[in-house]
Amino acid sequence: MIKQRIAAITIGQSPRTDMTADSFARLPGDLDVVEYGALDPFTREEAIKRFSPGPGDEVLVSRLRDGSQIKLSGEAVTELLQASIRQAEKDGAAATLLLCTGEFPEFQHEKPLITPMPLLHATARVLAGKRKVAVLIPDPEQVEPSVRRWRESGLEALVVSASPYKDIAEVERAAAGLRGCDAALLCMDCMGYTVEMKGLAARASGLPVLLPRTLMSAITAEFLSLL
């Protein structure tokens, strides 16, 4: 039996070994997951020089192949992501997963393209009702845009920052600072946050936690069963 091929595209570099065990492992076993990285053709130095955020740019945070963090301009990586989507479909992907919760313009695609930001926001909106949500993002520069984005989705958000690519204790401390904030739930708004971090954040904050990488995996598995 030929496995169905799906593409997983990161805005950083592939492979995303941090997702292999707790995200990709939740997808059906009859899927062949092929990874693509927007920054795969570049060294760290080249990527920093060409794609670092400038004044007014949307700041995105991702992971390089060596596990280190890199900050990128959302505008600068959009064309790279579009090229990766085209290549993935050319290679035979039945669907493409975008491994970033950032906001992007509409991409051109022939096959289904599954993006986590609308899934995360829609799920949080349903679960929170009229209550506010707590949100954890990787970088302090993302706080104001995050508040705006969540408000545009119909939710008031209390946003704090801690990178998933540095000291895990920072994630736990940031979550602990949310204890007693009266939010309906905590949204870990980056694909870099792991299942282990979700557990730490839940215990530290006392809140139910919504994790985009596992949410996306569950929805992808359900959707692909219909193809």
N, C-alpha and C positions, 0 to 999 in steps of 0.2 A: 504494500500500500504506500503510495506517494504521500509524504507529509505536506500539509498545507503551509506555504511560506508566508510569514508576516515580517514586516520590517519594524525595527525599533530605532528611532533617530534621536540622538542626544545633541544638544547644542554645544557640548564639549567634545571629548574624544571617546571613541569606543576602543575596547569593550568596556561596558559598565559592569565590572565584576561585582560592584556593590549591590547590583540588582539581581544577580543571577539566582541567589538562594531564596530571597524573600519576595520577589516580584515576578520574575519570569517563571519561577517554579510553580506559581499559582495558575499559570496558563495550561490549557489542555496538553497532554503529553504527545498528541499527534500533530503538534505545531512545530515548524522549523523557524525559530526566531533568528533573524539575521540583523546584526547591528550595524548602524552607520553613525558616524560622528561628523558634525559640521566642521570641526577643527582637525579632522584626521590628516589632511594634507600639510598641516603647519606644525612647526615646533612651538614650544611654549613662548619663546622670545618673539617669533613672528606673529603669533596670535595676540600677544599683549600689544605689540606695536600697531597691528592693523585693526583690531576689533575692540580695544578697550573703550569704555563709555566716555563720552565727552560731556560738556555742560548741556543739560536739558535732555540727554539721552535716557531711555529706560535702561535701568541697570538689571542685568540678569547674572545669575551665579551658577556655575557648573563645575564639572570635575574633569580633570585631565587624566590621561592614561596612567600616570604615576600616582594617582589618588589625591593630588593637590587641587586646591580651589583656584578658579579663575573667574574674574568679573568681565562681563562682555556688554557691549551695546546691543540692545534688542534690534535696533534698526540695521546695524552692521551685519548681523548674522542671518537676517531674514533671507537674503539671496542664497546663502549657503544652505539653509534648510530647504528652500525650494528646489535647489539642485539635488539635494539628497533624496527628496521625495520622488523626483523624476527618475533618478537612478534606481531607487528601490522598486518602483513600478516596472521599469525596464527589465530589472532582474527577476521579475515574476512575483512580486509580493501581492498577496490577495488583499491585504490591508496594511496600513501604516500607523504606528503608534508614535506620537510626538512626546518625548520624555522631558517636557518642560511645562510648568504651570504659568509661564509668562503669557502676555497678551501679544498676539501677532495679527497682521492683516490676513485676509482670506487667502489661503494657498490654492494653487491650481493642482488638481488631482483627478485621476480617473477612477481609482479604487477608493474604498472607504478610508478616511483619515480621522483617527481618533485622537482628540486633543483634550488634555486633562483639565484646563482651566474652567471651561463651561460645565464639565461634569462635577467638579468640586463645588463650584458656586451654586449650581442648581440643587445638588444634594444637601448642601448646608442650608440653603434657603428653606427647603422642605422640612428639615429636621429642627431648625431653629424657630420656625414660626415667626413671631414678631419680636423675638428676643435678639440681643446682640450676640455676636460670635467673637471669640478670641482667635487671633491669627498669629502664627509663627512664621517669619520669613528669614532668609539667610543674612541679609545685610541692612544696616541702619538706613542706607540711602533708598531702600525700597519701601520704607514705612509710609511716607505720604502717598506715593502712587498706589500702594496697596489699599490704604483707607479709601481713596477715591474709587478704585476698581470695585471694591466690595460694596460701597454705597451705590454705585451704578447698578449693581446686581440686586439692590433692594435690602441690603443688610448693613447695619452699623457694626463696625469692627474695631476691637481693641488690638492693635498690632504691636508685637515685640519682635526682636531679632536675635538669632543665634544660628551660626552656620552649621550645616550638617557635615561639612568637610574639614572641620577643625576639632577642637576638644569636645567630646560628647557631654562633658560636664557642663559646658555652656548651655547646651540645649536643656538639660535638667534644671539649671538655675533660672533660665528664662521662663520655663514652664511653671516653676515654683512661684515666681512672681505674679502669676495669674490666679493663684489660689484665692478664692473669695471674691473674684471679680464679677460674679453673677452672670457670666456668659452661658449660653445654652450648650456650647461645645467648643472645642479647640480644633482649628483647621491648620494642619502643618503644610504650609503653602509652598512646597518645593518638592520635586521628585527625588531629591537627595536624602530626605529624611527616611530612615529605615524602620522596620518593624520593632527593632530593639529600642530605638528612640521614641517610638510611639508609646511603648510600655512605660518608659521612664517619664515621658511627658504626662501620661495619664495619672500615674501615681503622684507626681510632683504637683500637678495642677488641681487634681480632684475632678477633672472634667472628662466627659467622653471625648475621644479624639478621632478625627477624620483624617486618614492618611491617603494622599492622592495616588501613590504607586500601587497600593493594594486595591483601592477603589477602581482604578483604571483597569487593573488586571481582571477583576471580577466582571466588570461591564464588557470588557473585550472578550472574555471567555463566553459570556452569554450571547453576545452578538455573533461571534464566529460560529457558534453552534447552529445559527440560523442560515448560514451561507451554504 
